[in-house]
Amino acid sequence: MAYGQTGTGKTFTLGQLGEEDTSARGIMVRSMEEILTNVSPGTDSVSVSYLQLYMETIHDLLDPANDNISIVEDPRTGDVSLPGATHVEIRDEQSVLELLKLGEAHRIAANTKLNTESSRSHAILMVHIKRSVIGEEASNPSETEKSSHFAKPPKPLVRKSKLVLVDLAGSERVQKSGSEGHMLEEAKSINLSLSALGKCINALAENSSHVPIRDSKLTRLLRDSFGGTARTSLIVTIGPSPRHRGETASTILFGQRAMKVENMLKIKEEFDYKSLARKLEIHMDKLIAENERQQKAFDDEVERTNLEAEKRVSEAERNFTDALEKERLKCQMEYMGSVKMLEEKMIENQRKCGCGGLTMDKCNGEGPGSSIGEDIGEVKKMLEKETHMRKEAEKEVDKLRSQLGQCTDAGAGVDAEILKLQIALEDEVLQKRKLEEEIVVLRSQMLQLTFEADQMRRCLSGGGPGNAYTGLDSPMSQVSDNGHKTPVSALFDQVGVQKVLDLLESEDANVRIHAVKVVANLAAEEANQERIVEAGGLTSLLTLLRSYEDETVRRVAAGAIANLAMNEANQELIMLQGGISLLSITASDAEDPRTLRMVAGAIANLCGNDKLQAMLRSEGGIKALLGMVRCGHPDVLSQIARGIANFAKCESRASSNGIRSGKSLLIDEGALPWIVQNATNDAAPIRRHIELALCHLAQHEVNEKDMINGGALWELVRITRDCSREDIRSLARRTLNSSPVLRAEMRRLRIEL
């Protein structure tokens, strides 16, 4: 801004074009040369407006027909703008010279005694520069975001600058300038506006509470140039003639007063929402295409797995049926053959015994009838014959006895064969049981894949990916969109909860891992939780958490416990069975962020129960929750913040009802520094839970001194101004207004809501 008496060189200093002699160029041309040298056509844009303030009316020097431009002030920021002015995009130095030449041709000037071409208006050149930059929070994405298809696109920012060059009309005394008629009215208007400018400078230099900015359009235009956020330079021009000593002294005093004004420089940035929206639309289209491709591949994989599982099940059933039928036929044939062989041997023995008896009958029936001698001889012969036959019979009996012993041995062999067949049948029954167990596992795997496919479809239809484990934040839906049961619910009808829980004790590690995953998914449905607890599922999960060192089993078991912990009745059972101690031990031992997220989610659910707060602290639950901060993963920190918010809310409710008194257990455990540190966390879920926790902690008067010393008061004030949610802002404002201690500290620090 150039200020001084008429004819002292203001226009020469600012607006000289210097077309023939470049060394004579004014500040307007030189500043535009500097700007054009340092801008980039790809990211920067430069536009120019050239105006004049004549008789308290703003005229457009680039469009003379536009002769009554209004001034608009932003009520929030105080920025001054002229929406009706002509804005011309600048690309090179020649276009600048042409615009300035056009504006000078339309500027009002007149011949006075002090200057042959005296400017009768204030000339204002406004240069607007915009530069597109990338937001700092997105300029260095993490490795996880680089590898993820769902990484956030960078946020485009627009950094704006405004250069205002003002060639003020010269102040003049009427008797010296000789102005008459219309020129006299022009001189009055000029002096009035310059007088208003001087009053504003005096008020700012003296730190007056009232600055008369609205007394003139000139001061309204220059509102953000003095006492605002701009860097302001003032050029004071004076004449060397002793005749103008009074005007010279007045001009120098004006400059001295202006030097006392201090401006607070500030960079102004805003989001380029249109560019961001376009980038988000492109990114969303890419994500949708990628999700459709993944969904198609996933559906193909599920179909292939289903076909393979059905094929394996049918093949196993067919092989088992064929093997059982073959074994049955084989046993039946061997049994029939053994029975037939025994019958043949029995018939042969009976035949042999019958022939021997018939011979003896015939021998006993013979006898001579002639004489005694012959009878005696015959008797002797018969006795000898009988003795011989008796010996033969005894031999035959011995032979039969030996054959009978052989038959008995053959019967024992048959019994051994039958025993062998029984053992083989028992082996077949055992193999059948194993096949049934494998069928159960395959069916559960198939239902699990179907469930995951339904989950993916719900995520896609919902507009984006959900949480990695639905049970931690909200229970899964019990019915699908068409009203049928979900595959996880159908698992109860086809397999049964007891069989699934029995698989938790399987010796096969893969079967055990799969079983605990199925239980975790079942526990995510509220309708299944009671059946799982009644069948001993909670005890089994706690046993797995206590005894197994496998990271997958511990992670999924913790997730299942987190799902069960959403039910208030289950929360007390978990505490009574030592669940919080087991979760605390797991939190100290685990390093995997996924495991820590499950454990933090379970503890966060328990923190929302008013009856368990003392037990949570005594068994190390609060320390375990704060100890997981070491992980630093956003999902883990989000669950920790949720647990702290739940705990603080319960404490606030208990204090309001007179149930509890004394300092917050969270403050005793040293949670306040972490809460204050993360009150401005970039992740929205973490920041929202922390803001709620701060509001609830501040509602109890015994916590107020620690919160003031820990810097929480400043965060509460920030929440009332910058929080994105109206309900949290209102809660913070009510909390601050209801606390005499916090209000007194705010008055001491001169903080106003």
FENSULJO-V23987 format. One record per backbone hydrogen bond with DSSP energy under -1.0 kcal/mol. CO is the residue of the C=O (numbers start at 0). NH is the residue of the N-H. E is the energy in kcal/mol with one decimal. If there is no record, write none. Layout:
BEGIN
co=CO nh=NH e=E
co=CO nh=NH e=E
END
This chain:
BEGIN
co=0 nh=234 e=-3.5
co=1 nh=167 e=-1.3
co=2 nh=236 e=-2.6
co=3 nh=170 e=-1.4
co=4 nh=7 e=-1.5
co=8 nh=12 e=-1.9
co=9 nh=13 e=-2.4
co=10 nh=14 e=-2.1
co=12 nh=26 e=-2.1
co=13 nh=27 e=-2.6
co=15 nh=25 e=-3.5
co=20 nh=23 e=-1.5
co=21 nh=24 e=-1.4
co=25 nh=29 e=-2.2
co=26 nh=30 e=-2.9
co=27 nh=31 e=-1.8
co=28 nh=32 e=-2.2
co=29 nh=33 e=-2.2
co=30 nh=34 e=-2.4
co=31 nh=35 e=-2.7
co=32 nh=36 e=-1.6
co=33 nh=37 e=-1.1
co=39 nh=43 e=-2.8
co=42 nh=131 e=-2.0
co=44 nh=129 e=-2.2
co=45 nh=89 e=-3.0
co=46 nh=127 e=-3.1
co=47 nh=87 e=-2.2
co=48 nh=125 e=-3.2
co=49 nh=60 e=-1.9
co=50 nh=123 e=-3.0
co=51 nh=58 e=-3.1
co=52 nh=121 e=-1.9
co=53 nh=56 e=-1.0
co=56 nh=53 e=-2.8
co=57 nh=68 e=-1.9
co=58 nh=51 e=-2.2
co=62 nh=65 e=-2.3
co=64 nh=66 e=-1.4
co=65 nh=59 e=-2.1
co=71 nh=80 e=-2.7
co=73 nh=77 e=-2.7
co=78 nh=73 e=-2.6
co=80 nh=71 e=-2.7
co=81 nh=84 e=-1.7
co=87 nh=47 e=-2.2
co=91 nh=95 e=-1.0
co=92 nh=96 e=-2.0
co=93 nh=97 e=-2.1
co=94 nh=98 e=-2.0
co=95 nh=99 e=-2.6
co=96 nh=100 e=-2.4
co=97 nh=101 e=-2.3
co=98 nh=102 e=-2.6
co=99 nh=103 e=-2.6
co=100 nh=104 e=-1.6
co=101 nh=105 e=-1.0
co=107 nh=119 e=-2.2
co=109 nh=117 e=-3.0
co=114 nh=111 e=-3.2
co=117 nh=109 e=-2.2
co=121 nh=52 e=-2.5
co=122 nh=166 e=-3.1
co=123 nh=50 e=-3.0
co=124 nh=164 e=-2.9
co=125 nh=48 e=-2.6
co=126 nh=162 e=-2.8
co=127 nh=46 e=-2.6
co=128 nh=160 e=-2.4
co=129 nh=44 e=-2.0
co=130 nh=158 e=-3.0
co=132 nh=156 e=-3.2
co=134 nh=137 e=-1.1
co=141 nh=145 e=-2.0
co=142 nh=146 e=-2.0
co=143 nh=147 e=-1.0
co=154 nh=134 e=-2.6
co=155 nh=271 e=-2.1
co=156 nh=132 e=-2.6
co=157 nh=269 e=-1.7
co=158 nh=130 e=-2.1
co=160 nh=128 e=-2.6
co=162 nh=126 e=-3.1
co=164 nh=124 e=-3.0
co=165 nh=1 e=-2.2
co=166 nh=122 e=-2.3
co=170 nh=5 e=-1.7
co=172 nh=176 e=-2.6
co=173 nh=177 e=-2.7
co=176 nh=112 e=-2.0
co=179 nh=182 e=-1.4
co=180 nh=184 e=-1.4
co=181 nh=185 e=-2.2
co=182 nh=186 e=-2.4
co=183 nh=187 e=-2.3
co=184 nh=188 e=-2.3
co=185 nh=189 e=-2.5
co=186 nh=190 e=-2.7
co=187 nh=191 e=-2.5
co=188 nh=192 e=-2.2
co=189 nh=193 e=-2.4
co=190 nh=194 e=-2.4
co=191 nh=195 e=-2.4
co=192 nh=196 e=-2.0
co=193 nh=197 e=-2.3
co=194 nh=198 e=-2.2
co=195 nh=199 e=-2.0
co=196 nh=200 e=-2.2
co=197 nh=201 e=-2.5
co=198 nh=202 e=-2.5
co=199 nh=203 e=-2.4
co=200 nh=204 e=-2.6
co=201 nh=205 e=-1.9
co=202 nh=207 e=-3.0
co=203 nh=206 e=-1.1
co=210 nh=212 e=-2.8
co=211 nh=214 e=-1.0
co=215 nh=219 e=-1.7
co=216 nh=220 e=-2.4
co=217 nh=221 e=-1.8
co=219 nh=222 e=-1.1
co=221 nh=224 e=-1.5
co=221 nh=225 e=-1.2
co=227 nh=263 e=-1.9
co=228 nh=265 e=-1.3
co=234 nh=2 e=-3.0
co=240 nh=243 e=-1.5
co=241 nh=244 e=-1.5
co=243 nh=247 e=-2.4
co=244 nh=248 e=-2.7
co=245 nh=249 e=-2.3
co=246 nh=250 e=-2.4
co=247 nh=251 e=-2.4
co=248 nh=252 e=-2.3
co=249 nh=253 e=-2.0
co=250 nh=254 e=-2.1
co=251 nh=255 e=-2.3
co=252 nh=256 e=-2.4
co=253 nh=257 e=-2.3
co=254 nh=258 e=-1.6
co=256 nh=259 e=-1.2
co=257 nh=260 e=-1.4
co=267 nh=159 e=-1.8
co=269 nh=157 e=-3.5
co=270 nh=272 e=-1.5
co=271 nh=275 e=-2.7
co=272 nh=276 e=-2.8
co=273 nh=277 e=-2.4
co=274 nh=278 e=-2.6
co=275 nh=279 e=-2.7
co=276 nh=280 e=-2.5
co=277 nh=281 e=-2.4
co=278 nh=282 e=-2.9
co=279 nh=283 e=-2.9
co=280 nh=284 e=-2.4
co=281 nh=285 e=-2.2
co=282 nh=286 e=-2.5
co=283 nh=287 e=-2.9
co=284 nh=288 e=-2.6
co=285 nh=289 e=-2.8
co=286 nh=290 e=-3.2
co=287 nh=291 e=-2.8
co=288 nh=292 e=-2.4
co=289 nh=293 e=-2.9
co=290 nh=294 e=-3.2
co=291 nh=295 e=-2.5
co=292 nh=296 e=-2.5
co=293 nh=297 e=-3.0
co=294 nh=298 e=-3.1
co=295 nh=299 e=-2.6
co=296 nh=300 e=-2.3
co=297 nh=301 e=-2.9
co=298 nh=302 e=-2.9
co=299 nh=303 e=-2.7
co=300 nh=304 e=-2.8
co=301 nh=305 e=-2.9
co=302 nh=306 e=-2.7
co=303 nh=307 e=-2.7
co=304 nh=308 e=-2.9
co=305 nh=309 e=-3.1
co=306 nh=310 e=-2.7
co=307 nh=311 e=-2.7
co=308 nh=312 e=-2.8
co=309 nh=313 e=-2.9
co=310 nh=314 e=-2.7
co=311 nh=315 e=-2.6
co=312 nh=316 e=-2.7
co=313 nh=317 e=-2.7
co=314 nh=318 e=-2.8
co=315 nh=319 e=-2.5
co=316 nh=320 e=-2.6
co=317 nh=321 e=-2.8
co=318 nh=322 e=-2.7
co=319 nh=323 e=-2.5
co=320 nh=324 e=-2.5
co=321 nh=325 e=-2.7
co=322 nh=326 e=-2.4
co=323 nh=327 e=-2.3
co=324 nh=328 e=-2.6
co=325 nh=329 e=-2.6
co=326 nh=330 e=-2.5
co=327 nh=331 e=-2.5
co=328 nh=332 e=-2.7
co=329 nh=333 e=-2.4
co=330 nh=334 e=-2.5
co=331 nh=335 e=-2.6
co=332 nh=336 e=-2.7
co=333 nh=337 e=-2.3
co=334 nh=338 e=-2.5
co=335 nh=339 e=-2.5
co=336 nh=340 e=-2.3
co=337 nh=341 e=-2.2
co=338 nh=342 e=-2.3
co=339 nh=343 e=-2.3
co=340 nh=344 e=-2.2
co=341 nh=345 e=-2.3
co=342 nh=346 e=-2.4
co=343 nh=347 e=-2.4
co=344 nh=348 e=-2.1
co=345 nh=349 e=-2.3
co=346 nh=350 e=-2.4
co=347 nh=351 e=-2.3
co=348 nh=352 e=-2.3
co=349 nh=353 e=-1.9
co=350 nh=354 e=-1.9
co=351 nh=355 e=-1.5
co=352 nh=356 e=-1.3
co=353 nh=357 e=-1.7
co=354 nh=358 e=-1.6
co=355 nh=359 e=-1.6
co=356 nh=360 e=-2.0
co=357 nh=361 e=-1.9
co=358 nh=362 e=-2.0
co=359 nh=363 e=-2.2
co=360 nh=364 e=-1.3
co=370 nh=374 e=-2.2
co=371 nh=375 e=-3.9
co=372 nh=376 e=-3.7
co=373 nh=377 e=-3.4
co=374 nh=378 e=-3.5
co=375 nh=379 e=-3.4
co=376 nh=380 e=-3.2
co=377 nh=381 e=-3.2
co=378 nh=382 e=-3.6
co=379 nh=383 e=-3.2
co=380 nh=384 e=-3.6
co=381 nh=385 e=-4.1
co=382 nh=386 e=-3.3
co=383 nh=387 e=-3.1
co=384 nh=388 e=-3.3
co=385 nh=389 e=-2.9
co=386 nh=390 e=-2.5
co=387 nh=391 e=-2.7
co=388 nh=392 e=-3.4
co=389 nh=393 e=-3.0
co=390 nh=394 e=-2.8
co=391 nh=395 e=-2.7
co=392 nh=396 e=-3.3
co=393 nh=397 e=-2.9
co=394 nh=398 e=-2.6
co=395 nh=399 e=-3.2
co=396 nh=400 e=-3.2
co=397 nh=401 e=-2.5
co=398 nh=402 e=-2.8
co=399 nh=403 e=-3.4
co=400 nh=404 e=-2.6
co=401 nh=405 e=-2.3
co=402 nh=406 e=-3.0
co=403 nh=407 e=-2.7
co=404 nh=408 e=-2.6
co=405 nh=409 e=-2.6
co=406 nh=410 e=-2.4
co=407 nh=411 e=-2.2
co=408 nh=412 e=-2.0
co=409 nh=413 e=-1.9
co=410 nh=414 e=-2.2
co=411 nh=415 e=-2.4
co=412 nh=416 e=-2.2
co=413 nh=417 e=-2.5
co=414 nh=418 e=-2.7
co=415 nh=419 e=-2.3
co=416 nh=420 e=-2.3
co=417 nh=421 e=-2.3
co=418 nh=422 e=-2.3
co=419 nh=423 e=-2.3
co=420 nh=424 e=-2.5
co=421 nh=425 e=-2.4
co=422 nh=426 e=-2.3
co=423 nh=427 e=-2.2
co=424 nh=428 e=-2.4
co=425 nh=429 e=-2.5
co=426 nh=430 e=-2.7
co=427 nh=431 e=-2.5
co=428 nh=432 e=-2.4
co=429 nh=433 e=-2.3
co=430 nh=434 e=-2.5
co=431 nh=435 e=-2.6
co=432 nh=436 e=-2.3
co=433 nh=437 e=-2.5
co=434 nh=438 e=-2.5
co=435 nh=439 e=-2.4
co=436 nh=440 e=-2.3
co=437 nh=441 e=-2.7
co=438 nh=442 e=-2.8
co=439 nh=443 e=-2.5
co=440 nh=444 e=-2.7
co=441 nh=445 e=-2.6
co=442 nh=446 e=-2.8
co=443 nh=447 e=-2.5
co=444 nh=448 e=-2.6
co=445 nh=449 e=-2.1
co=446 nh=450 e=-2.5
co=447 nh=451 e=-2.6
co=448 nh=452 e=-2.2
co=449 nh=453 e=-2.2
co=450 nh=454 e=-2.6
co=451 nh=455 e=-2.4
co=452 nh=456 e=-2.2
co=453 nh=457 e=-2.5
co=454 nh=458 e=-2.4
co=455 nh=459 e=-2.5
co=456 nh=460 e=-2.9
co=457 nh=461 e=-1.6
co=458 nh=463 e=-2.0
co=459 nh=462 e=-1.1
co=468 nh=471 e=-1.8
co=469 nh=473 e=-2.0
co=477 nh=485 e=-1.0
co=479 nh=482 e=-1.7
co=483 nh=479 e=-2.6
co=485 nh=489 e=-2.5
co=486 nh=490 e=-1.0
co=488 nh=491 e=-1.1
co=489 nh=493 e=-2.1
co=490 nh=494 e=-2.7
co=490 nh=495 e=-1.5
co=495 nh=499 e=-1.8
co=496 nh=500 e=-2.5
co=497 nh=501 e=-2.2
co=498 nh=502 e=-1.4
co=500 nh=503 e=-1.2
co=501 nh=504 e=-1.5
co=502 nh=505 e=-1.6
co=507 nh=511 e=-2.3
co=508 nh=512 e=-2.7
co=509 nh=513 e=-2.5
co=510 nh=514 e=-2.3
co=511 nh=515 e=-2.2
co=512 nh=516 e=-1.7
co=513 nh=517 e=-2.2
co=514 nh=518 e=-2.4
co=515 nh=519 e=-2.1
co=516 nh=520 e=-2.3
co=517 nh=521 e=-2.5
co=518 nh=522 e=-2.6
co=521 nh=524 e=-1.5
co=523 nh=475 e=-1.5
co=524 nh=527 e=-1.3
co=527 nh=531 e=-2.2
co=528 nh=532 e=-2.5
co=529 nh=533 e=-2.6
co=530 nh=534 e=-1.8
co=531 nh=536 e=-3.2
co=532 nh=535 e=-1.6
co=535 nh=539 e=-2.0
co=536 nh=540 e=-2.4
co=537 nh=541 e=-2.4
co=538 nh=542 e=-2.1
co=539 nh=543 e=-2.3
co=540 nh=544 e=-2.4
co=541 nh=545 e=-1.7
co=542 nh=546 e=-2.7
co=543 nh=547 e=-2.1
co=549 nh=553 e=-2.3
co=550 nh=554 e=-2.6
co=551 nh=555 e=-2.7
co=552 nh=556 e=-2.5
co=553 nh=557 e=-2.3
co=554 nh=558 e=-2.0
co=555 nh=559 e=-2.4
co=556 nh=560 e=-2.4
co=557 nh=561 e=-2.3
co=558 nh=562 e=-2.0
co=559 nh=563 e=-2.4
co=560 nh=564 e=-2.2
co=562 nh=565 e=-1.3
co=563 nh=566 e=-1.7
co=566 nh=570 e=-1.6
co=567 nh=571 e=-1.2
co=568 nh=572 e=-1.2
co=569 nh=573 e=-2.6
co=570 nh=574 e=-2.0
co=571 nh=575 e=-2.7
co=572 nh=576 e=-1.9
co=573 nh=578 e=-3.2
co=574 nh=577 e=-1.6
co=577 nh=581 e=-1.8
co=578 nh=582 e=-2.6
co=579 nh=583 e=-2.2
co=580 nh=584 e=-2.4
co=581 nh=585 e=-2.5
co=582 nh=586 e=-2.3
co=583 nh=587 e=-1.7
co=584 nh=588 e=-1.7
co=585 nh=589 e=-2.7
co=591 nh=595 e=-2.3
co=592 nh=596 e=-2.2
co=593 nh=597 e=-1.9
co=594 nh=598 e=-2.5
co=595 nh=599 e=-2.9
co=596 nh=600 e=-2.3
co=597 nh=601 e=-2.1
co=598 nh=602 e=-2.5
co=599 nh=603 e=-2.5
co=600 nh=604 e=-1.9
co=601 nh=605 e=-1.9
co=602 nh=606 e=-1.9
co=604 nh=607 e=-1.0
co=605 nh=608 e=-1.6
co=608 nh=611 e=-1.1
co=611 nh=615 e=-2.5
co=612 nh=616 e=-1.9
co=613 nh=617 e=-2.4
co=614 nh=618 e=-2.1
co=615 nh=620 e=-3.0
co=616 nh=619 e=-1.6
co=619 nh=623 e=-2.1
co=620 nh=624 e=-2.2
co=621 nh=625 e=-2.4
co=622 nh=626 e=-2.3
co=623 nh=627 e=-1.2
co=625 nh=628 e=-1.4
co=626 nh=629 e=-1.3
co=627 nh=630 e=-1.5
co=632 nh=636 e=-2.7
co=633 nh=637 e=-2.2
co=634 nh=638 e=-1.7
co=635 nh=639 e=-2.3
co=636 nh=640 e=-2.7
co=637 nh=641 e=-2.0
co=638 nh=642 e=-2.3
co=639 nh=643 e=-2.5
co=640 nh=644 e=-2.4
co=641 nh=645 e=-2.5
co=642 nh=646 e=-2.6
co=643 nh=647 e=-2.8
co=644 nh=648 e=-2.3
co=645 nh=649 e=-2.1
co=646 nh=650 e=-2.3
co=647 nh=651 e=-2.5
co=648 nh=652 e=-2.3
co=649 nh=653 e=-2.5
co=650 nh=654 e=-2.5
co=651 nh=655 e=-2.3
co=652 nh=656 e=-1.7
co=653 nh=658 e=-2.2
co=653 nh=659 e=-1.2
co=654 nh=657 e=-1.1
co=663 nh=667 e=-2.0
co=664 nh=668 e=-1.9
co=665 nh=670 e=-2.6
co=666 nh=669 e=-1.4
co=670 nh=674 e=-2.1
co=671 nh=675 e=-2.7
co=672 nh=676 e=-2.3
co=673 nh=677 e=-1.8
co=675 nh=678 e=-1.1
co=677 nh=680 e=-1.5
co=682 nh=686 e=-2.4
co=683 nh=687 e=-2.7
co=684 nh=688 e=-2.2
co=685 nh=689 e=-2.4
co=686 nh=690 e=-2.4
co=687 nh=691 e=-1.9
co=688 nh=692 e=-2.4
co=689 nh=693 e=-2.5
co=690 nh=694 e=-2.0
co=691 nh=695 e=-2.3
co=692 nh=696 e=-2.6
co=693 nh=697 e=-2.1
co=696 nh=699 e=-1.2
co=699 nh=702 e=-1.8
co=700 nh=703 e=-1.1
co=702 nh=706 e=-2.1
co=703 nh=707 e=-2.4
co=704 nh=708 e=-2.4
co=705 nh=709 e=-2.0
co=706 nh=711 e=-2.4
co=707 nh=710 e=-1.0
co=711 nh=715 e=-2.2
co=712 nh=716 e=-2.2
co=713 nh=717 e=-2.4
co=714 nh=718 e=-2.3
co=715 nh=719 e=-1.7
co=717 nh=721 e=-3.6
co=718 nh=722 e=-1.4
co=724 nh=728 e=-2.0
co=725 nh=729 e=-2.5
co=726 nh=730 e=-2.2
co=727 nh=731 e=-2.7
co=728 nh=732 e=-2.2
co=729 nh=733 e=-2.6
co=730 nh=734 e=-2.3
co=731 nh=735 e=-2.3
co=732 nh=736 e=-2.3
co=733 nh=737 e=-1.8
co=738 nh=742 e=-2.1
co=739 nh=743 e=-2.4
co=740 nh=744 e=-2.1
co=741 nh=745 e=-2.2
co=742 nh=746 e=-2.3
co=743 nh=747 e=-2.1
co=744 nh=748 e=-2.0
co=745 nh=750 e=-3.0
END
